[in-house]
């Protein structure tokens, strides 16, 4: 880990400053293509990608990173979080504000002092920028034309560097450990919460991390719940079990979907068999130059051949990297025109909805390569029988 001038333990940047400078340059190039004079980055994932700061303090109000080609980046942050921002980012120019009502006037004043005019991009389609924030800035800066630039940073961060891929492979090792603990824990009478605790303990002992906020772990009838968090619900014989979770490393998440059955369960077994067929078709379609929509269509074609296109009621995949719960990333959905490039990482969750409402399936986390794709997980996506 790159050290900082701070003596605070366990702080600093996960990458060298040169890595962030390279990312910033690529964003500047994307801004030029979009005819933007400046960009305000407010999405937590994008903020961490460009500055190093993990963005947790920005739950209260935006912490915009102001980017202007040819100038050093400026962060506008809450004064309470100033120390965390200083030791957690490489940005030197930091402007603090104190209360919620101070955000718009302080941010607007920083923008005026930087001499900004023309077109300024905002991440309107991402989290962490409320309509009230936008209205307040517009009122303070009536001469600036604010435009939507929600996808700009995402298109840059979609393509990973070797340093990023090394961290994601490390995160996937923790994910694979979590899958093995999930399998080994399944026995009649054990609850979802107990299995989740086993995973947390063993991954933690291995020096890794999983996050409950982005984890799904459900048994039996609760597998009918999308994004169901683990509760004190015990699995019984001849019931299904479903999990979607991922290990984290320096903010990068590598998730997978894995399913199991304690005994036998005919309906979910059939769903799982079909999900594997869909997943195989989707992975076969991943290659440089393919569009996100073409990959999505390859999976849906399998279901059409089987006469059950309605089993899949969501996209087949999405861009991954920093912050699993980010909004505005590349989405592999019907008609999507984003073009796949080498070193993109994608999660492909094929979760099918059965006639009785069970949500069951499998996934892979893949790296787009020059030849096609590479699966990052070492655990098989086949159904596990406990």
Sine and cosine of phi, psi and omega as CSV:
sin_phi,cos_phi,sin_psi,cos_psi,sin_omega,cos_omega
0.00,0.00,0.71,-0.71,0.02,-1.00
-0.94,0.35,0.78,-0.63,-0.04,-1.00
-0.99,0.15,0.32,-0.95,0.11,-0.99
-0.86,-0.51,0.04,-1.00,0.02,-1.00
-0.96,0.29,-0.18,0.98,-0.03,-1.00
-0.97,0.23,0.51,-0.86,0.09,-1.00
-1.00,-0.07,0.12,0.99,-0.02,-1.00
-0.95,0.32,0.82,-0.57,-0.02,-1.00
-0.91,0.42,0.43,-0.90,0.11,-0.99
0.82,0.57,0.62,0.79,0.11,-0.99
-0.80,-0.60,0.19,-0.98,0.00,-1.00
0.82,-0.57,-0.06,-1.00,-0.08,-1.00
-0.99,-0.13,0.65,-0.76,0.05,-1.00
-0.97,0.24,-0.24,0.97,-0.01,-1.00
-0.78,-0.63,0.38,-0.93,0.11,-0.99
-0.90,0.44,0.40,-0.92,0.00,-1.00
-0.85,0.53,-0.56,0.83,-0.01,-1.00
-0.88,0.47,-0.51,0.86,0.05,-1.00
-0.90,0.43,-0.69,0.72,0.01,-1.00
-0.93,0.37,-0.61,0.80,0.03,-1.00
-0.90,0.44,-0.61,0.79,0.05,-1.00
-0.91,0.41,-0.67,0.74,0.05,-1.00
-0.87,0.49,-0.69,0.72,-0.02,-1.00
-0.88,0.48,-0.65,0.76,0.01,-1.00
-0.89,0.46,-0.64,0.76,0.03,-1.00
-0.91,0.42,-0.59,0.81,0.06,-1.00
-0.92,0.38,-0.66,0.75,0.06,-1.00
-0.85,0.52,-0.66,0.75,0.02,-1.00
-0.90,0.43,-0.64,0.77,0.05,-1.00
-0.92,0.39,-0.59,0.81,0.06,-1.00
-0.90,0.45,-0.64,0.77,0.03,-1.00
-0.89,0.46,-0.67,0.74,0.02,-1.00
-0.90,0.43,-0.52,0.86,-0.01,-1.00
-1.00,0.02,0.03,1.00,0.01,-1.00
0.86,0.51,0.72,0.69,0.03,-1.00
-0.96,-0.28,0.69,-0.73,0.08,-1.00
-1.00,0.08,-0.41,0.91,0.02,-1.00
-0.34,-0.94,0.25,-0.97,0.02,-1.00
-0.62,-0.78,0.72,-0.69,0.14,-0.99
-0.96,-0.27,0.93,-0.37,-0.02,-1.00
-1.00,-0.05,0.87,-0.49,-0.04,-1.00
-0.82,-0.58,-0.33,0.94,0.03,-1.00
-0.90,0.43,0.72,-0.69,-0.09,-1.00
-0.82,0.57,-0.72,0.69,-0.02,-1.00
-0.89,0.46,-0.69,0.72,0.00,-1.00
-0.93,0.38,-0.59,0.81,0.04,-1.00
-0.89,0.46,-0.69,0.72,0.02,-1.00
-0.93,0.37,-0.63,0.78,0.00,-1.00
-0.86,0.51,-0.62,0.78,-0.11,-0.99
-0.99,-0.11,-0.48,0.88,-0.08,-1.00
-0.94,-0.35,-0.40,0.92,-0.10,-0.99
0.99,-0.11,-0.48,0.87,-0.01,-1.00
-0.93,0.37,0.72,-0.69,-0.14,-0.99
-0.98,0.18,-0.09,1.00,0.19,-0.98
0.99,0.16,0.08,1.00,-0.09,-1.00
-0.90,0.43,-0.52,0.85,-0.01,-1.00
-0.94,0.35,-0.27,0.96,-0.08,-1.00
-0.99,0.11,0.23,0.97,0.08,-1.00
-0.92,0.40,-0.44,0.90,-0.15,-0.99
-0.99,0.11,-0.74,0.68,0.05,-1.00
-0.49,-0.87,0.28,-0.96,-0.01,-1.00
-0.89,0.46,0.53,-0.85,0.15,-0.99
-0.90,-0.43,0.95,0.31,-0.14,-0.99
-0.92,0.40,0.71,-0.70,0.18,-0.98
-0.99,-0.10,0.92,-0.39,-0.07,-1.00
-1.00,-0.01,0.87,-0.49,-0.05,-1.00
-0.91,-0.42,0.82,-0.58,0.05,-1.00
-0.74,-0.68,0.85,-0.53,0.01,-1.00
-0.81,0.59,0.73,-0.68,0.01,-1.00
1.00,0.03,-0.10,1.00,0.01,-1.00
-0.84,-0.54,0.38,-0.92,0.07,-1.00
-0.93,0.36,0.55,-0.83,0.02,-1.00
-0.93,0.38,0.50,-0.87,0.03,-1.00
-0.82,-0.57,0.73,-0.68,0.06,-1.00
-0.96,-0.28,0.75,-0.66,0.12,-0.99
-0.96,-0.29,0.89,-0.45,-0.15,-0.99
-0.69,-0.73,0.28,-0.96,0.09,-1.00
-0.94,0.34,0.69,-0.72,-0.05,-1.00
-0.86,0.52,-0.58,0.81,0.00,-1.00
-0.84,0.54,-0.54,0.84,-0.07,-1.00
-0.99,-0.13,0.18,0.98,-0.14,-0.99
-0.85,0.53,-0.70,0.71,-0.03,-1.00
-0.89,0.45,-0.69,0.72,0.00,-1.00
-0.88,0.48,-0.63,0.78,0.02,-1.00
-0.92,0.39,-0.66,0.75,-0.04,-1.00
-0.90,0.43,-0.68,0.73,-0.05,-1.00
-0.99,0.10,-0.23,0.97,-0.07,-1.00
-0.96,-0.26,0.02,1.00,0.00,-1.00
-0.68,-0.73,0.22,-0.98,0.05,-1.00
-0.99,-0.16,-0.01,1.00,-0.07,-1.00
-0.97,0.23,0.79,-0.62,-0.02,-1.00
-1.00,0.02,-0.57,0.82,-0.06,-1.00
-1.00,0.08,0.96,-0.27,-0.05,-1.00
-0.78,-0.62,0.80,-0.60,-0.01,-1.00
-0.92,-0.39,0.88,-0.47,-0.03,-1.00
-1.00,-0.05,0.46,-0.89,0.21,-0.98
-0.76,-0.65,0.37,-0.93,-0.16,-0.99
-0.98,-0.18,-0.85,0.53,-0.09,-1.00
-0.94,-0.33,0.22,-0.97,-0.02,-1.00
-0.83,0.55,-0.64,0.77,-0.02,-1.00
-0.94,0.34,-0.24,0.97,-0.02,-1.00
-1.00,0.09,-0.27,0.96,-0.14,-0.99
-0.83,0.55,-0.84,0.54,-0.10,-0.99
-0.88,0.48,-0.75,0.66,0.00,-1.00
-0.90,0.43,-0.62,0.78,0.00,-1.00
-0.93,0.36,-0.69,0.72,0.02,-1.00
-0.91,0.43,-0.68,0.73,0.01,-1.00
-0.89,0.46,-0.64,0.77,0.02,-1.00
-0.91,0.42,-0.64,0.77,0.05,-1.00
-0.89,0.46,-0.65,0.76,0.01,-1.00
-0.91,0.42,-0.66,0.75,0.02,-1.00
-0.91,0.42,-0.66,0.75,-0.01,-1.00
-0.91,0.41,-0.45,0.89,0.05,-1.00
-0.99,0.16,-0.04,1.00,0.06,-1.00
0.96,0.26,0.44,0.90,-0.08,-1.00
-0.95,0.30,0.69,-0.72,0.15,-0.99
-0.58,-0.81,0.08,-1.00,0.11,-0.99
0.99,0.15,-0.65,-0.76,-0.12,-0.99
-0.99,-0.12,0.83,-0.56,0.00,-1.00
-0.86,-0.51,0.82,-0.57,-0.03,-1.00
-0.99,0.12,0.66,-0.75,0.12,-0.99
-0.84,-0.54,0.49,-0.87,0.02,-1.00
-1.00,0.00,0.95,0.32,-0.13,-0.99
-0.93,0.36,-0.43,0.90,-0.04,-1.00
-0.99,-0.13,0.24,0.97,-0.01,-1.00
-0.92,-0.39,0.17,-0.98,0.10,-0.99
-0.94,0.34,0.23,-0.97,0.20,-0.98
0.97,0.24,0.27,0.96,0.16,-0.99
-0.67,-0.74,0.98,-0.22,-0.05,-1.00
-0.99,0.13,0.44,-0.90,0.08,-1.00
-0.80,0.60,-0.59,0.81,0.01,-1.00
-0.89,0.45,-0.58,0.81,0.05,-1.00
-0.90,0.44,-0.68,0.73,-0.02,-1.00
-0.91,0.42,-0.72,0.69,0.00,-1.00
-0.87,0.49,-0.65,0.76,-0.03,-1.00
-0.91,0.41,-0.64,0.77,0.04,-1.00
-0.92,0.38,-0.66,0.75,0.02,-1.00
-0.88,0.48,-0.62,0.79,0.00,-1.00
-0.92,0.40,-0.57,0.82,0.00,-1.00
-0.99,0.15,-0.40,0.92,-0.09,-1.00
-0.77,-0.63,0.91,0.42,-0.09,-1.00
-0.91,0.41,-0.33,0.94,-0.04,-1.00
-1.00,0.06,-0.13,0.99,-0.02,-1.00
-0.99,-0.10,0.66,-0.75,0.06,-1.00
-0.99,-0.11,0.96,-0.29,0.05,-1.00
-1.00,0.08,0.72,-0.69,-0.01,-1.00
-0.75,-0.66,0.35,-0.94,-0.01,-1.00
-0.98,0.21,0.81,-0.59,0.06,-1.00
-0.73,-0.68,0.64,0.77,-0.11,-0.99
-0.87,0.50,-0.57,0.82,-0.12,-0.99
-1.00,-0.08,-0.04,1.00,-0.17,-0.99
-0.90,0.44,-0.82,0.57,-0.02,-1.00
-0.92,0.40,-0.57,0.82,-0.01,-1.00
-0.87,0.50,-0.63,0.78,-0.02,-1.00
-0.93,0.36,-0.45,0.90,0.07,-1.00
-0.98,0.20,-0.74,0.67,-0.08,-1.00
-0.95,0.32,-0.26,0.97,0.01,-1.00
-0.88,0.47,-0.55,0.83,-0.02,-1.00
-1.00,-0.05,0.90,-0.43,-0.13,-0.99
-1.00,0.04,0.53,-0.85,0.15,-0.99
-1.00,0.08,0.17,-0.99,0.02,-1.00
-0.89,0.46,-0.58,0.81,0.04,-1.00
-0.89,0.46,-0.67,0.74,0.02,-1.00
-0.91,0.42,-0.67,0.74,-0.02,-1.00
-0.90,0.43,-0.57,0.82,0.05,-1.00
-0.89,0.46,-0.67,0.75,0.02,-1.00
-0.92,0.38,-0.64,0.77,0.00,-1.00
-0.92,0.39,-0.59,0.80,0.06,-1.00
-0.91,0.42,-0.60,0.80,0.05,-1.00
-0.91,0.41,-0.65,0.76,0.05,-1.00
-0.89,0.46,-0.63,0.78,-0.01,-1.00
-0.91,0.41,-0.51,0.86,0.07,-1.00
-0.87,0.49,-0.62,0.79,0.05,-1.00
-0.94,0.33,-0.59,0.81,0.08,-1.00
-0.88,0.47,-0.71,0.70,0.01,-1.00
-0.89,0.46,-0.60,0.80,0.09,-1.00
-0.89,0.46,-0.67,0.74,0.02,-1.00
-0.88,0.48,-0.64,0.77,0.03,-1.00
-0.89,0.46,-0.69,0.72,-0.01,-1.00
-0.89,0.45,-0.64,0.77,0.03,-1.00
-0.92,0.40,-0.64,0.77,0.08,-1.00
-0.82,0.57,-0.76,0.65,0.00,-1.00
-0.89,0.46,-0.74,0.68,-0.09,-1.00
-0.93,0.36,-0.40,0.92,-0.07,-1.00
-0.99,0.13,-0.34,0.94,-0.16,-0.99
-0.94,0.34,0.88,-0.47,0.09,-1.00
-0.41,-0.91,0.39,-0.92,-0.05,-1.00
-0.88,0.48,0.76,-0.65,0.05,-1.00
0.99,-0.15,-0.26,0.97,0.02,-1.00
-0.98,0.20,0.60,-0.80,-0.07,-1.00
-0.99,-0.11,0.28,-0.96,0.07,-1.00
-0.85,0.53,-0.69,0.73,-0.03,-1.00
-0.90,0.44,-0.60,0.80,0.01,-1.00
-0.93,0.38,-0.66,0.75,0.04,-1.00
-0.90,0.43,-0.67,0.74,0.04,-1.00
-0.87,0.49,-0.64,0.77,0.02,-1.00
-0.92,0.40,-0.63,0.78,0.07,-1.00
-0.87,0.50,-0.68,0.73,0.00,-1.00
-0.90,0.44,-0.74,0.67,0.00,-1.00
-0.85,0.53,-0.69,0.73,-0.05,-1.00
-0.91,0.42,-0.77,0.64,-0.10,-0.99
-0.95,0.30,-0.60,0.80,0.06,-1.00
-0.92,0.38,-0.64,0.77,0.04,-1.00
-0.90,0.45,-0.66,0.75,0.02,-1.00
-0.90,0.43,-0.43,0.90,0.04,-1.00
-1.00,0.06,0.05,1.00,0.03,-1.00
1.00,0.06,0.23,0.97,-0.04,-1.00
-0.95,-0.31,-0.16,-0.99,-0.06,-1.00
-0.48,-0.88,0.69,-0.72,0.27,-0.96
-0.84,-0.54,0.42,-0.91,-0.07,-1.00
-0.87,-0.50,0.82,-0.58,-0.06,-1.00
-0.88,0.48,-0.54,0.84,-0.08,-1.00
-0.89,0.46,-0.43,0.90,-0.02,-1.00
-0.90,-0.43,0.41,0.91,-0.03,-1.00
-0.92,-0.39,0.63,-0.78,0.14,-0.99
-0.88,-0.47,0.77,-0.64,0.05,-1.00
-0.47,-0.88,0.94,-0.33,-0.10,-0.99
-0.62,-0.78,0.47,-0.88,0.00,-1.00
-0.83,-0.56,0.42,-0.91,0.19,-0.98
0.84,0.54,-0.73,-0.68,-0.02,-1.00
-0.90,0.44,-0.35,0.94,0.00,-1.00
-0.97,0.24,-0.12,0.99,0.14,-0.99
-0.95,0.31,-0.05,1.00,0.10,-0.99
-0.99,0.11,-0.07,1.00,-0.05,-1.00
-0.99,-0.13,0.89,-0.46,0.10,-0.99
-0.93,0.37,0.68,-0.74,0.02,-1.00
0.82,0.57,0.63,0.77,0.00,-1.00
-0.97,0.23,0.79,-0.61,0.02,-1.00
-1.00,0.08,0.44,-0.90,-0.08,-1.00
-0.91,0.42,0.71,-0.70,0.03,-1.00
-0.81,-0.58,-0.06,-1.00,0.02,-1.00
-1.00,0.08,0.85,0.52,0.00,-1.00
-0.92,-0.39,0.88,-0.48,-0.08,-1.00
-1.00,0.02,0.58,-0.82,0.05,-1.00
-1.00,0.09,0.61,-0.79,0.04,-1.00
-0.91,-0.40,0.22,-0.98,0.01,-1.00
-0.88,0.48,0.59,-0.80,-0.01,-1.00
0.90,0.44,0.64,0.77,0.10,-0.99
-0.82,-0.57,0.48,-0.88,0.03,-1.00
-0.99,0.10,0.34,-0.94,0.08,-1.00
-0.69,-0.73,0.63,-0.77,-0.11,-0.99
-0.67,-0.75,0.68,-0.74,0.08,-1.00
-0.63,-0.78,0.58,-0.81,0.19,-0.98
-0.68,-0.73,0.94,-0.34,0.00,-1.00
-0.45,-0.90,0.16,-0.99,-0.03,-1.00
-0.49,-0.87,0.51,-0.86,0.15,-0.99
-0.97,0.23,0.44,-0.90,0.01,-1.00
-0.86,-0.51,0.59,-0.81,0.11,-0.99
-0.57,-0.82,0.89,-0.46,0.02,-1.00
0.80,0.61,0.60,0.80,0.02,-1.00
1.00,0.02,-0.23,0.97,0.00,-1.00
-1.00,0.07,0.74,-0.67,-0.04,-1.00
-0.92,-0.38,0.64,-0.77,0.10,-0.99
-0.79,-0.61,0.99,-0.15,-0.07,-1.00
-0.98,-0.21,0.34,-0.94,0.16,-0.99
-0.58,-0.82,0.34,-0.94,0.17,-0.99
-0.97,-0.25,0.74,-0.67,0.10,-0.99
-0.66,-0.75,0.61,-0.79,-0.06,-1.00
-0.81,-0.59,0.43,-0.90,0.00,-1.00
-0.53,-0.85,0.28,-0.96,0.09,-1.00
-0.70,-0.72,0.75,-0.67,0.12,-0.99
-1.00,-0.01,0.99,-0.16,-0.10,-0.99
1.00,-0.09,-0.82,-0.57,0.01,-1.00
-0.69,-0.73,0.48,-0.88,0.03,-1.00
-0.39,-0.92,0.99,-0.15,-0.23,-0.97
-0.86,0.51,-0.71,0.71,-0.09,-1.00
-0.90,0.44,-0.74,0.68,-0.02,-1.00
-0.95,0.31,-0.47,0.88,0.09,-1.00
-0.89,0.46,-0.66,0.75,0.03,-1.00
-0.91,0.41,-0.67,0.74,0.04,-1.00
-0.86,0.52,-0.68,0.73,-0.04,-1.00
-0.91,0.41,-0.67,0.74,0.05,-1.00
-0.84,0.55,-0.68,0.74,-0.02,-1.00
-0.94,0.33,-0.59,0.81,0.01,-1.00
-0.90,0.44,-0.57,0.82,0.04,-1.00
-0.91,0.41,-0.66,0.75,0.03,-1.00
-0.89,0.46,-0.67,0.74,0.04,-1.00
-0.91,0.42,-0.71,0.71,-0.01,-1.00
-0.87,0.49,-0.69,0.73,0.02,-1.00
-0.87,0.50,-0.64,0.77,0.01,-1.00
-0.92,0.39,-0.65,0.76,0.00,-1.00
-0.90,0.43,-0.72,0.69,-0.01,-1.00
-0.90,0.44,-0.62,0.79,0.02,-1.00
-0.89,0.45,-0.44,0.90,-0.03,-1.00
-1.00,0.08,-0.19,0.98,-0.04,-1.00
-0.98,0.19,0.85,-0.52,0.04,-1.00
-0.25,-0.97,0.40,-0.92,0.06,-1.00
-0.85,0.52,0.70,-0.71,0.00,-1.00
0.99,-0.11,-0.36,0.93,0.06,-1.00
-0.95,0.31,0.51,-0.86,0.08,-1.00
-1.00,0.00,0.37,-0.93,0.04,-1.00
-0.87,0.50,-0.59,0.81,0.02,-1.00
-0.92,0.38,-0.58,0.81,0.03,-1.00
-0.91,0.42,-0.62,0.78,0.04,-1.00
-0.91,0.42,-0.70,0.71,0.04,-1.00
-0.86,0.51,-0.69,0.72,-0.04,-1.00
-0.89,0.45,-0.56,0.83,-0.01,-1.00
-0.88,0.47,-0.62,0.79,0.04,-1.00
-0.95,0.32,-0.65,0.76,-0.03,-1.00
-0.93,0.36,-0.48,0.88,0.01,-1.00
-0.89,0.45,-0.58,0.81,0.04,-1.00
-0.88,0.48,-0.71,0.70,-0.01,-1.00
-0.92,0.38,-0.56,0.83,0.06,-1.00
-0.89,0.45,-0.67,0.74,0.00,-1.00
-0.88,0.47,-0.54,0.84,0.01,-1.00
-1.00,0.08,-0.05,1.00,0.01,-1.00
0.97,0.26,0.40,0.91,-0.04,-1.00
-0.65,-0.76,0.84,0.55,-0.04,-1.00
-0.89,0.45,-0.39,0.92,-0.04,-1.00
-0.96,0.28,-0.12,0.99,-0.01,-1.00
-0.93,0.38,-0.43,0.90,0.00,-1.00
-0.96,-0.28,0.93,-0.36,-0.06,-1.00
-0.89,-0.45,0.49,0.87,0.04,-1.00
-0.46,-0.89,0.08,-1.00,0.01,-1.00
-0.92,0.40,0.31,-0.95,-0.02,-1.00
-1.00,-0.02,-0.19,0.98,-0.02,-1.00
-0.01,-1.00,0.04,-1.00,-0.04,-1.00
-0.30,-0.95,0.37,-0.93,0.07,-1.00
-0.89,0.45,0.61,-0.79,0.04,-1.00
-0.82,-0.58,0.12,-0.99,-0.02,-1.00
0.47,-0.88,-0.77,-0.64,0.04,-1.00
-0.95,0.32,0.68,-0.73,0.14,-0.99
0.90,0.44,1.00,-0.04,-0.03,-1.00
-0.84,0.54,-0.53,0.85,-0.11,-0.99
-0.99,-0.11,0.35,0.94,0.01,-1.00
-0.95,0.31,0.44,-0.90,0.05,-1.00
-0.91,-0.41,0.53,-0.85,0.04,-1.00
0.98,-0.18,0.03,1.00,0.02,-1.00
-0.98,0.18,0.18,-0.98,0.04,-1.00
-0.88,0.48,0.74,-0.68,-0.03,-1.00
-0.86,-0.51,0.78,-0.63,0.03,-1.00
-1.00,0.01,1.00,-0.01,-0.10,-0.99
-0.68,-0.73,0.17,-0.99,-0.05,-1.00
-0.83,0.56,0.79,-0.61,0.08,-1.00
0.99,0.15,-0.04,1.00,-0.03,-1.00
-0.89,0.45,0.72,-0.70,-0.12,-0.99
-0.97,-0.23,0.02,1.00,0.03,-1.00
-0.87,0.50,0.68,-0.73,-0.05,-1.00
-0.99,-0.15,0.77,-0.64,-0.01,-1.00
-0.96,0.29,0.61,-0.79,0.01,-1.00
-0.76,-0.65,0.41,-0.91,0.08,-1.00
-0.84,0.54,0.58,-0.81,0.01,-1.00
0.97,0.23,0.17,0.99,0.25,-0.97
-0.97,0.23,0.56,-0.83,0.10,-0.99
-0.90,-0.44,0.68,-0.74,-0.12,-0.99
-0.68,-0.73,0.64,-0.77,0.16,-0.99
-0.97,-0.23,0.76,-0.65,-0.08,-1.00
-0.88,-0.47,0.98,0.18,0.00,-1.00
-0.99,0.11,0.92,-0.39,0.04,-1.00
-0.98,-0.20,1.00,-0.04,-0.05,-1.00
-0.92,-0.39,0.92,-0.39,-0.09,-1.00
-0.99,-0.16,0.57,-0.82,-0.01,-1.00
-0.97,-0.25,0.92,-0.39,-0.06,-1.00
-0.98,0.18,0.10,-0.99,-0.03,-1.00
-0.87,0.49,-0.53,0.85,0.00,-1.00
-1.00,0.01,0.00,1.00,0.05,-1.00
0.99,-0.14,-0.03,1.00,0.03,-1.00
-0.91,0.42,0.68,-0.73,0.10,-0.99
-0.96,-0.29,0.92,-0.40,-0.18,-0.98
-0.53,-0.85,0.57,-0.82,0.02,-1.00
0.21,-0.98,-0.46,-0.89,-0.09,-1.00
-0.42,-0.91,0.04,-1.00,-0.01,-1.00
-0.37,-0.93,0.16,-0.99,0.23,-0.97
-0.64,-0.77,0.51,-0.86,0.13,-0.99
-0.97,-0.25,0.88,-0.48,-0.17,-0.98
-0.85,-0.52,0.47,-0.88,0.14,-0.99
-0.96,-0.29,0.80,-0.60,0.08,-1.00
-0.96,0.27,0.81,-0.58,-0.02,-1.00
-0.91,-0.41,0.10,-1.00,0.04,-1.00
-0.88,0.47,-0.51,0.86,-0.05,-1.00
-1.00,-0.07,-0.35,0.94,-0.07,-1.00
0.26,-0.96,-0.99,-0.12,-0.01,-1.00
-0.42,-0.91,0.36,-0.93,0.05,-1.00
-0.79,-0.62,0.76,-0.65,0.07,-1.00
-0.99,0.14,0.77,-0.63,-0.10,-0.99
-1.00,0.08,-0.40,0.91,-0.03,-1.00
-0.99,0.13,0.55,-0.84,0.08,-1.00
-0.99,-0.16,-0.02,1.00,0.03,-1.00
-1.00,-0.08,0.72,-0.69,-0.03,-1.00
-0.92,0.40,0.54,-0.84,0.00,-1.00
-1.00,0.00,0.27,0.96,0.07,-1.00
-0.97,0.25,0.31,-0.95,-0.01,-1.00
-0.95,0.31,0.72,-0.69,0.01,-1.00
-0.99,-0.11,0.77,-0.64,0.06,-1.00
-0.97,-0.24,0.89,-0.46,-0.02,-1.00
-1.00,0.00,0.00,0.00,0.00,0.00
